[in-house]
Amino acid sequence: MTVVCDLENATVEHVAEDRRSESLESFWQSLSPEQLAAIKAIAMDMWTPYIQATIKCVPDAGGKIVFDRFHIMNHMVRQWIRCAGRNIAGSPPLVTTP
């Protein structure tokens, strides 16, 4: 499912039943050039098709995308677990304590 919300006004702007690049592109294409240019920031998850659709359709999107906290923390925790797993497997510790 694709859901687009206006976070400032707390409104749902677009809903699509699937989770594809085209689902988000259809929303961006429904906006006028003036509306697209007025976008200041785009909070989104780190899913590559959504990033690609946004960069394709929104002017200067690369400087407007902000990844949401949940996905950043999820990514960081997975990396930490991966590193900790190496440490448990017998590698030298990542941090030494006195």
FIBANU-630387 format. One record per residue: x, y, z of N, C-alpha, C, O in turn; residue in three letters. Coordinates in steps of 0.05 Angstrom, whole numbers, padded with zeros to 5 digits, always signed. Example, Ala and Ser with C-alpha at 12.3 -4.5 7.8 and 13.67 -1.06 7.14 Angstrom:
<rs>
+00264-00114+00156+00246-00090+00156+00264-00066+00156+00285-00066+00169ALA+00257-00045+00142+00273-00021+00143+00258+00001+00157+00268+00023+00161SER
</rs>
This chain:
<rs>
+00017-00023+00000+00000+00000+00000+00018+00025+00000+00038+00025+00013MET+00010+00045-00015+00024+00070-00016+00005+00091-00005-00017+00094-00013THR+00015+00106+00015+00000+00127+00028+00017+00152+00028+00040+00152+00037VAL+00006+00174+00018+00019+00200+00018+00003+00219+00036-00021+00222+00033VAL+00017+00231+00056+00004+00249+00075+00017+00276+00074+00041+00279+00068CYS+00002+00296+00080+00012+00323+00084+00016+00325+00114-00003+00327+00129ASP+00041+00325+00123+00047+00325+00152+00040+00351+00165+00033+00351+00189LEU+00042+00373+00151+00035+00399+00164+00005+00401+00169-00003+00412+00190GLU-00011+00391+00151-00040+00393+00154-00053+00368+00165-00078+00367+00169ASN-00037+00347+00169-00047+00321+00179-00070+00310+00162-00091+00302+00172ALA-00065+00310+00136-00085+00299+00117-00073+00277+00100-00049+00278+00094THR-00090+00259+00092-00082+00238+00073-00087+00249+00045-00110+00257+00039VAL-00067+00250+00028-00069+00262+00002-00073+00242-00021-00084+00248-00042GLU-00063+00217-00016-00063+00197-00038-00061+00169-00026-00045+00165-00007HIS-00076+00151-00036-00074+00123-00028-00075+00105-00053-00092+00109-00070VAL-00056+00086-00054-00056+00067-00076-00055+00039-00063-00042+00036-00042ALA-00067+00020-00075-00069-00007-00063-00043-00023-00065-00039-00042-00051GLU-00025-00014-00082+00000-00029-00085+00024-00011-00076+00021+00012-00068ASP+00047-00024-00076+00071-00010-00067+00092-00012-00089+00110-00028-00089ARG+00088+00006-00109+00105+00006-00133+00113+00035-00139+00101+00054-00129ARG+00134+00037-00154+00143+00064-00163+00120+00079-00176+00116+00103-00171SER+00105+00065-00193+00083+00078-00207+00061+00088-00189+00048+00108-00195GLU+00058+00076-00166+00038+00085-00147+00044+00113-00137+00026+00129-00133SER+00069+00118-00132+00077+00144-00122+00079+00164-00145+00072+00187-00143LEU+00089+00155-00168+00091+00172-00192+00063+00183-00199+00061+00207-00207GLU+00042+00167-00197+00016+00177-00204+00007+00200-00186-00007+00219-00194SER+00016+00200-00161+00010+00222-00143+00026+00247-00152+00014+00268-00155PHE+00052+00244-00156+00068+00267-00164+00058+00279-00190+00057+00303-00193TRP+00049+00262-00209+00039+00272-00234+00012+00286-00232+00004+00300-00251GLN-00002+00282-00210-00028+00295-00206-00024+00324-00197-00043+00340-00196SER+00001+00331-00189+00006+00358-00179+00015+00376-00202+00028+00367-00221LEU+00009+00402-00199+00018+00421-00220+00048+00427-00216+00059+00422-00194SER+00061+00438-00236+00089+00446-00233+00093+00466-00210+00113+00464-00196PRO+00073+00483-00205+00075+00502-00183+00074+00488-00156+00089+00495-00138GLU+00056+00468-00154+00054+00453-00129+00080+00437-00124+00090+00436-00101GLN+00091+00425-00145+00116+00409-00142+00139+00427-00133+00155+00420-00116LEU+00140+00451-00145+00162+00470-00139+00159+00480-00110+00179+00488-00098ALA+00135+00481-00100+00131+00492-00073+00138+00472-00051+00138+00479-00027ALA+00143+00447-00058+00149+00426-00038+00176+00433-00025+00196+00437-00039ILE+00176+00434+00002+00201+00441+00016+00216+00416+00026+00241+00416+00026LYS+00201+00396+00034+00214+00371+00044+00195+00348+00039+00171+00351+00038ALA+00208+00324+00036+00193+00300+00031+00203+00279+00050+00225+00268+00047ILE+00187+00272+00070+00194+00251+00089+00184+00225+00078+00161+00222+00070ALA+00202+00205+00076+00194+00180+00064+00212+00157+00075+00232+00162+00088MET+00203+00132+00069+00220+00110+00077+00242+00107+00057+00244+00122+00037ASP+00260+00087+00061+00284+00084+00045+00281+00065+00022+00300+00053+00013MET+00256+00061+00013+00251+00041-00008+00259+00053-00035+00249+00074-00043TRP+00277+00040-00049+00289+00051-00074+00269+00059-00095+00272+00081-00107THR+00248+00044-00101+00229+00053-00121+00215+00079-00114+00209+00096-00132PRO+00209+00084-00089+00198+00110-00081+00218+00132-00084+00210+00154-00093TYR+00242+00127-00077+00263+00148-00080+00266+00155-00110+00266+00178-00117ILE+00267+00134-00127+00270+00139-00156+00246+00154-00167+00250+00172-00184GLN+00222+00146-00159+00198+00160-00169+00198+00189-00161+00190+00207-00176ALA+00207+00195-00137+00207+00222-00127+00228+00239-00141+00223+00261-00149THR+00251+00228-00145+00273+00242-00159+00264+00247-00188+00271+00268-00200ILE+00250+00228-00200+00241+00231-00228+00220+00253-00231+00220+00267-00251LYS+00203+00256-00211+00180+00274-00214+00181+00301-00200+00167+00319-00208CYS+00197+00303-00179+00198+00327-00163+00223+00343-00168+00245+00332-00164VAL+00222+00368-00176+00246+00384-00181+00263+00386-00155+00253+00391-00133PRO+00289+00382-00158+00308+00383-00136+00301+00364-00113+00307+00370-00090ASP+00289+00342-00119+00280+00323-00098+00304+00312-00082+00301+00307-00058ALA+00327+00309-00094+00350+00299-00080+00357+00315-00055+00367+00304-00035GLY+00352+00341-00056+00357+00358-00033+00333+00362-00014+00335+00376+00006GLY+00311+00349-00021+00286+00352-00005+00279+00326+00010+00262+00327+00028LYS+00290+00304+00002+00282+00278+00015+00295+00276+00042+00319+00280+00046ILE+00278+00269+00062+00287+00264+00089+00276+00237+00097+00252+00232+00096VAL+00294+00219+00104+00285+00192+00111+00274+00192+00139+00284+00205+00157PHE+00252+00177+00143+00239+00177+00169+00255+00162+00190+00271+00144+00183ASP+00252+00170+00214+00267+00160+00237+00265+00129+00240+00285+00116+00246ARG+00241+00118+00237+00238+00089+00240+00257+00074+00222+00270+00055+00231PHE+00258+00081+00196+00274+00066+00177+00304+00071+00182+00320+00053+00178HIS+00311+00095+00190+00340+00100+00196+00348+00083+00220+00369+00070+00219ILE+00332+00083+00241+00339+00067+00265+00339+00037+00258+00356+00022+00268MET+00320+00028+00242+00319+00000+00234+00345-00008+00220+00357-00029+00225ASN+00354+00009+00201+00378+00004+00187+00403+00004+00205+00420-00013+00203HIS+00404+00023+00224+00426+00024+00243+00427-00001+00261+00449-00012+00265MET+00404-00009+00271+00404-00032+00288+00412-00058+00273+00427-00074+00284VAL+00403-00061+00248+00412-00084+00233+00442-00084+00229+00455-00105+00230ARG+00454-00061+00224+00483-00059+00220+00497-00065+00247+00518-00079+00247GLN+00486-00055+00269+00498-00060+00295+00498-00090+00301+00518-00101+00310TRP+00475-00103+00296+00473-00132+00301+00493-00147+00283+00506-00166+00293ILE+00496-00139+00259+00515-00152+00241+00544-00149+00252+00559-00169+00252ARG+00551-00125+00261+00577-00121+00273+00581-00136+00299+00602-00148+00304CYS+00560-00136+00316+00561-00150+00341+00564-00180+00336+00578-00194+00351ALA+00551-00190+00316+00553-00219+00309+00581-00226+00302+00590-00248+00310GLY+00595-00209+00288+00623-00215+00282+00640-00215+00308+00658-00232+00311ARG+00634-00197+00326+00648-00196+00351+00644-00221+00368+00662-00232+00379ASN+00619-00231+00368+00613-00255+00383+00627-00279+00370+00634-00298+00384ILE+00630-00279+00344+00642-00301+00330+00672-00303+00334+00685-00321+00323ALA+00683-00286+00350+00712-00288+00357+00729-00266+00346+00753-00266+00350GLY+00717-00247+00332+00733-00224+00323+00741-00207+00346+00729-00208+00367SER+00762-00190+00343+00769-00172+00364+00745-00153+00370+00730-00147+00352PRO+00743-00144+00395+00720-00127+00401+00722-00101+00385+00743-00091+00379PRO+00698-00090+00379+00697-00064+00365+00705-00042+00383+00717-00022+00374LEU+00700-00044+00409+00707-00023+00428+00719-00037+00452+00708-00057+00462VAL+00742-00028+00461+00754-00039+00485+00748-00022+00509+00748+00003+00506THR+00745-00034+00531+00740-00019+00556+00763-00025+00575+00773-00048+00576THR+00771-00005+00591+00793-00010+00610+00785-00029+00632+00802-00034+00650PRO
</rs>
